[in-house]
Amino acid sequence: MPRREPPTITRDQVVRLWLHQQGHTTPRGSTGLTKRTFTRHLETTGALQLDSINVVDRAHYLTLWSRFGVYDRKKLDRWISHDRIAYEYWGHEASLLPISHLPLGLRRMKLFPEERWLRFTWWQRYETSAASKRRVLKRLREEGPLESVHFTSASPGRNADGPPVASVFGTKEDTRSLKLLWHAGKVAIRERRHFRCVYDLAERVYPDGVKAATAAAYGDLWLLGGLRGNGVANLRHLDNYFTAPSPFAEERQKIIARNLKHGRVVEVQVEGQRGTFYASPEHLDMLADLPEPAGTTLVCPFDSLLWQRKRAEDLLDFRYRVEIYVPPEKREFGYYVMPILHDGRLVGRLDPKLHRDREELEIKGVWLEDGVKRDARLERGLGEAIASLAEFMGATSVTLPRGWKKLL
């Protein structure tokens, strides 16, 4: 029997499905942030990235604001640290993950460190001694939850044939052991205090009786979880959406073949795009009923919508680079630039900064993409988004750049 040609769908359908899965289809705040909507966001996108940069606000707070509008941060923190509806681990970098994901996280913990790492010099230099790990676990067992700063005064020790380990990567050995034990599932993050991690023994944090997923289920997360967050994607668009797991090319082909065989995914073609794309059958069934995206919001640089920036270029014609680590004189736009999402298109970007000492939100610059019309609807939506961000940040004043002062 001849091989059936994959169905062809339009780029507009792919974009609508993508924005729907990312929670960016409806105007910001049309759905409030509740335990249910927070859990649904985590389970659909797969993870909520954490980042320490605080020019405006922490990444996870901003990512949720861009969808749900103004909400109570303390309530969100309680859901995580007290109600345990999410846990902190590696998803796309350090992330908040739905508690339903824990079996998959436990599988990675069992597999940590990956066997392929053991031959690399960087791993041999970062790895710590068994004595250091025992010392860390003993302190947590006897003293209770501790922050990493409590381990910085530990005796540095020495690698077998290298410098004192305190000088490797600029951290003390016990501090590194704390991180390694977290990756390995012996230690967990109980809560955050002023964004500082508070660590405890894993059995005191994670719920009892949860078993690790199978190796196959963990590998499938790269494909199935990536498609859940993106809708329709090719291999390039799935690359690094999850950084755990991050299988090599040969293993990726096995994962795809297994899921094609069992009907969990199907091949599709996308108009104007080269190569094979993949989708779940239930997502294809949704295409005819997806609403047209509406509303204006600002997107955090670490938003899951932008984890694969090549995807934004291919599907939204939007080139975006995080310029935080670019020298000021070489930046094209600014330090913490937030893309502007308007009616389903990334139409521009702005560079915000919160001055906490004077409760002022400063917008240093606004740039629209070539061909984007600056009309009343866009100005109204952008002005409302900036006002909402200022309210969320507790700013009592907003400073706008030249040419944009009439937004508010």
Secondary structure, 3 states (H helix, E strand, C coil): CCCCCCCEECHHHHHHHHHHHHCCCCCCCCCCCCHHHHHHHHHHHCCEECCCCCCCCCHHHHHHHHHHCCCCHHHHHHHHHCCCCEEEEECCCEEEEEHHHHHHHHHHHHHCCCHHHHHCHHHHHHCCCHHHHHHHHHHHHHHCCEEHHHHCCCCCCCCCCCCCHHHHHHCCHHHHHHHHHHHCCCEEEEEEECCEEEEEEHHHCCCCCCCCCCHHHHHHHHHHHHHHHHCCECHHHHCCCCCCCCCCHHHHHHHHHHHHHCCCCEEEEECCCCCCEEECHHHHHHHHHCCCCCCEEECCCCCHHHCCHHHHHHHHCCCCCCCCCCCHHHCCCCCCCEEEEECCEEEEEEEEEEEHHHCEEEEEEEEECCCCCCCHHHHHHHHHHHHHHHHHHCCCEEECCCCCHHHC
